Amino acid sequence: MIRIELLPWDRARELAAPIRFEVFVREQRVPAEIELDAMDAQSVHTIAFLEEMPVGTGRLLPDGHIGRMAVLKAHRNKGVGAAMLERLIGAARARGDREVALAAQVQAVPFYRAHGFVEEGAEYEEAGIRHQGMRLAL
């Protein structure tokens, strides 16, 4: 069973940082020095647990952007990402945000589209990876 917790960065960091480094730095070759940033301390973070093991993370920034969505490879396609995304959308809705936005890696666009997000603007490159801006009205 998937359990999702919403945490501030001071409580999420020790669980989220290793997942983000595994997925973004090791797998996707994002430079390590840009993976953690000043926005972490200002964001609300999800940690996804499967059988008490942390397997995924994501964050909701103060401006309504969702980012740093990452699920460990062995636990993908099990509903973890969807559960985290729904929890982050719920947190945005609860604080009164009117929309959420994100920068989807191009291969993840169908996943976000299935959750109601709509593409906006042209594709672009960030950290050597193709991205597409997407929005969801709440």
N, C-alpha and C positions, 0 to 999 in steps of 0.2 A: 504494500500500500504506500502511496506517495503522500508525504507530509510536507507542507510548505510553511515556512516561518518567515515573517516580516521582521527585519532587524535593522537597527542603526549600524553604521559602519564599525563602531568600536566593539560591537558584539559579533558582527558578521565577518570581519576581516580574516580571522584565523581559519574560517571555513571556506570563504569565497575566494580568497587570494590563490590558494593552491589549485582550485578548479580553473580559475581564469588563466593562470600560468600554463596549466596543462593544455587547455584547449587553444588559447590564443597564441601563446608564445611558443610552446613546443610543437603543436600540431600545425598551426597556421603561420608560424614564423613572424608574428607581430613583434616588433622590437620590445624587449622587456622593459625598457625605461619609459615607455608610454602606456603600459598596461594599467598601472594604478595611477590615479590622478587626484587632484584637489576636489573634484566633484564627488568622490566616494564619500567623504565625510558629510556632504550635504544631501546625500541621497538615502532613500529607503531601499533596503536590499532584501531579496528573497534568497532563502537557502532551501533547496529541495532535498528531502531525505527519502531514501528507500531502505527499509529495514535498518533505520537509525544511521545509515551511512550517508554523508553529504555527497550528492551526485550532480547538483546543478545550482546555478546562481543567476541572478539578474538584478537590475537596479532601476529605480524610478527617480529621475532628477527633479529638482524643484520646478523646472519649467515644463514638466509633463512629458519629457522624453524618456523612453524606455531604452535601456542599453545593457551592454555587457552580458547578454543572454548566453549562457554556456552550460552544456550538459556533457559530462564525461562520456567518451565514445561508447563504452560498454553499456551505457544506460539510455542511449538514444532510441527513438521510436517506441517508447514505452509510456508516453503521455506526460513525461516530466516537464518538457518545455511548455506544453499547453497549460499545465497546472500552474506553472510559475507565471506565465503571461496573464492568465486570468486573474491571478492574485494581484499582480501589479496593476492591471486595469481596474480592479476593484478598489485598490488603494487610491488610485488617481480619482476615481469617481467619488469615493468617500471624502476626500479632501476638497471636492468641488471643482476639479479640473473639467473643462468642457471638451477637451480632446487629449489624445496621447499621440505622440509621434515617435518614429524610430528610424534608424539607418539600417536597413536589412541587408545582410550579405545576399548577393543576387540569388544564390542557390536556395536561400530561405524564403524568398518572396512568396512562393505558393503556401508555405506554412502560415505566414502572417495574413495573406489574403483569405485563407480559410477561417481566420478569426475576425474578419471584417475590415482589415486594413486595406487602404487604397493607395496605389502608387501615386507619387507626385514628383514632377520634375524628371530630369534625365539621370541616368546612371552616372556614377562617379567613382573614383578610386580613393580609398583611404587605407593607409598602412599596407599598401600593395594588394588590396582586396577590392573587387568590384562591389559597390553598394547601390541601393535604391532607397530613396526617401519614401516613407509611407506614413499615413495618418489614419486615425480612427476617431470619429466624433462620438462623444459619450452622451 
